């Protein structure tokens, strides 16, 4: 899963965000790059890992409630 934009375009987007005054959604509209991708680029630029949970529950957990004594 590679980035389809040229590295120079990626750098321009990251720099534009760092300058400030613009949101991920505004950059998405301007450059045609998904806002989640821009957010991932920013995390990579800052040297931070993406935070993901190890697994998502497939069903709601069932907690057995005991009746009062």
C-alpha positions, 0 to 999 in steps of 0.5 A: 500500500504505497502513497500515490502522490509524489514525495514532493507533493507529500512534503508540500502538504505536510509543510502547509499543515505545519505552517498552520491555519488549515485543517486535514479536511481543507487539505483534502479538498485542495490536494485531493488526498484523503484526510486520513492519509494526511493525518498518517503523514503527519504522525510519520513526520512527527515520528509517532506511531499510529495508534490502533487497537490490537483487535476489535470485538466482533460481538458485544461482550456478554456479561452475566449478571447474577440475581440478588441473593 
